């Protein structure tokens, strides 16, 4: 497939609401494959939302080391608890931040075949799901951050989080 150019902070596509995918067809599957190729080519990436690659459709790919997941039209249907998280983003290079996210979430979506699926995540997976689904509505982690810092700056290392990520 193809490795797509990543959109970075300041690109208008990152602030747009994405359209629902009407049908999981060959075009949607090709875009999901391109998103996975792009994710795997990126350093340190665990997930990628379609608008990060200029595709304004409600699609997300995740690969946290247990095999890739593809989510079409995902939505959070349940959440519980809270966790303090350290976050970064492929679209915001050089910055990290601390957010407050749900500790557990359940997401309903379609897979790459158009089959309805339900996915539950805790800890890092819950953070990842929330982060990526926010992208589909034009929300970036820096919008939710309790604090943001430049990576590599002197004294930039944050204190260890209290509970959670």
C-alpha positions as CSV (number, residue, x, y, z in Angstrom):
1,X,0.0,0.0,0.0
2,X,1.2,3.5,0.7
3,X,2.9,5.6,3.4
4,X,0.9,8.8,3.8
5,X,2.2,12.2,4.9
6,X,1.4,13.0,8.5
7,X,-0.4,16.2,9.2
8,X,1.1,18.2,12.0
9,X,-0.1,20.9,14.4
10,X,-1.3,23.9,12.5
11,X,-2.8,21.8,9.6
12,X,-6.6,22.6,9.4
13,X,-7.5,18.9,8.8
14,X,-6.5,18.1,12.4
15,X,-9.3,20.4,13.6
16,X,-12.1,19.1,11.4
17,X,-14.8,16.7,12.3
18,X,-14.6,13.6,10.3
19,X,-17.5,12.1,8.3
20,X,-19.0,8.7,9.0
21,X,-18.0,5.9,6.6
22,X,-21.2,4.9,4.9
23,X,-20.0,1.5,3.8
24,X,-16.8,-0.4,4.4
25,X,-15.9,-1.0,0.8
26,X,-12.6,-1.5,-1.2
27,X,-11.8,2.2,-0.8
28,X,-12.2,2.2,3.0
29,X,-10.1,-1.0,3.2
30,X,-7.4,0.5,1.1
31,X,-7.4,3.6,3.3
32,X,-7.2,1.5,6.4
33,X,-4.2,-0.4,4.9
34,X,-2.5,2.9,4.0
35,X,-3.1,4.1,7.6
36,X,-1.5,0.9,9.0
37,X,1.5,1.3,6.6
38,X,1.9,4.9,7.7
39,X,1.6,3.9,11.4
40,X,4.2,1.2,11.1
41,X,6.6,3.5,9.3
42,X,6.3,6.2,12.0
43,X,8.7,6.1,14.9
44,X,7.1,5.4,18.3
45,X,3.5,5.3,17.0
46,X,0.9,3.1,18.6
47,X,-2.1,4.4,16.7
48,X,-3.2,6.7,14.0
49,X,-6.5,8.4,13.2
50,X,-7.5,9.1,9.6
51,X,-7.3,12.9,9.8
52,X,-3.7,12.7,10.9
53,X,-3.1,11.5,7.3
54,X,-5.5,13.9,5.7
55,X,-8.4,11.5,5.4
56,X,-11.5,13.1,6.9
57,X,-13.3,9.8,7.6
58,X,-14.1,8.2,11.0
59,X,-11.3,5.5,10.9
60,X,-8.6,4.6,13.3
61,X,-5.8,2.0,13.3
62,X,-4.1,0.7,16.4
63,X,-1.1,-1.5,16.9
64,X,0.2,-1.7,20.4
65,X,2.2,-4.9,19.8
66,X,-0.6,-7.4,19.9
67,X,-1.6,-7.2,16.3
68,X,-3.3,-4.4,14.4
69,X,-6.8,-3.2,15.0
70,X,-8.9,-1.3,12.5
71,X,-11.9,0.7,13.7
72,X,-14.5,2.2,11.4
73,X,-17.0,4.7,12.8
74,X,-15.9,4.0,16.4
75,X,-17.7,5.5,19.3
76,X,-17.2,5.2,23.1
77,X,-20.3,3.5,24.6
78,X,-19.1,3.1,28.2
79,X,-16.4,4.6,30.4
80,X,-15.4,4.3,34.0
81,X,-12.9,5.7,36.4
82,X,-10.1,8.0,35.6
83,X,-6.3,7.9,35.1
84,X,-3.6,10.4,34.8
85,X,-1.8,9.8,31.5
86,X,1.4,10.8,29.8
87,X,0.6,11.5,26.1
88,X,2.4,12.4,22.9
89,X,1.1,12.4,19.3
90,X,2.6,11.8,15.9
91,X,1.0,15.0,14.7
92,X,2.5,17.1,17.5
93,X,6.2,16.2,17.4
94,X,8.4,17.4,20.1
95,X,5.7,17.9,22.7
96,X,4.2,15.7,25.5
97,X,1.7,16.3,28.1
98,X,-0.3,15.0,31.0
99,X,-4.0,14.3,30.6
100,X,-6.9,12.9,32.7
101,X,-8.6,10.1,30.8
102,X,-11.1,7.3,31.7
103,X,-9.4,4.2,33.2
104,X,-11.7,1.9,31.3
105,X,-13.7,2.3,28.0
106,X,-15.7,0.2,25.7
107,X,-15.8,1.2,22.0
108,X,-18.2,-0.1,19.3
109,X,-17.1,0.1,15.7
110,X,-17.0,-1.8,12.4
111,X,-13.9,-3.8,11.5
112,X,-12.2,-3.8,8.1
113,X,-14.8,-6.3,6.8
114,X,-17.7,-4.1,8.0
115,X,-18.6,-6.5,10.9
116,X,-19.7,-4.8,14.1
117,X,-17.2,-5.2,17.0
118,X,-17.0,-4.2,20.6
119,X,-13.6,-3.5,22.1
120,X,-12.9,-2.8,25.8
121,X,-9.6,-1.3,27.0
122,X,-8.1,-0.4,30.3
123,X,-4.9,1.6,31.1
124,X,-2.8,2.3,28.0
125,X,-5.5,1.0,25.6
126,X,-8.2,3.1,27.2
127,X,-5.9,6.2,26.8
128,X,-5.2,5.2,23.2
129,X,-8.8,4.8,22.3
130,X,-9.8,8.1,23.8
131,X,-6.9,9.9,22.2
132,X,-7.6,8.5,18.7
133,X,-11.4,9.0,18.8
134,X,-10.8,12.6,19.9
135,X,-8.9,13.1,16.6
136,X,-12.1,12.2,14.7
137,X,-13.7,15.3,16.3
138,X,-10.8,17.7,15.8
139,X,-9.7,17.4,19.4
140,X,-6.0,17.1,20.2
141,X,-4.4,15.9,23.4
142,X,-3.0,19.4,24.0
143,X,-6.7,20.6,24.3
144,X,-7.2,18.2,27.2
145,X,-3.8,18.5,28.7
146,X,-3.3,19.5,32.3
147,X,0.2,20.5,31.3
148,X,2.3,20.3,28.2
149,X,6.1,20.5,27.8
150,X,8.7,20.4,25.0
151,X,10.6,17.1,24.7
152,X,14.3,17.4,24.9
153,X,14.3,20.8,26.7
154,X,16.4,21.1,29.8
155,X,14.5,19.9,32.9
156,X,11.7,18.8,30.6
157,X,11.3,15.4,32.2
158,X,8.0,15.4,34.1
159,X,7.6,14.0,37.6
160,X,6.3,10.4,37.7
161,X,2.6,10.2,37.4
162,X,0.6,9.4,40.5
163,X,-1.4,6.3,39.5
164,X,-2.3,5.5,35.9
165,X,0.0,6.1,33.0
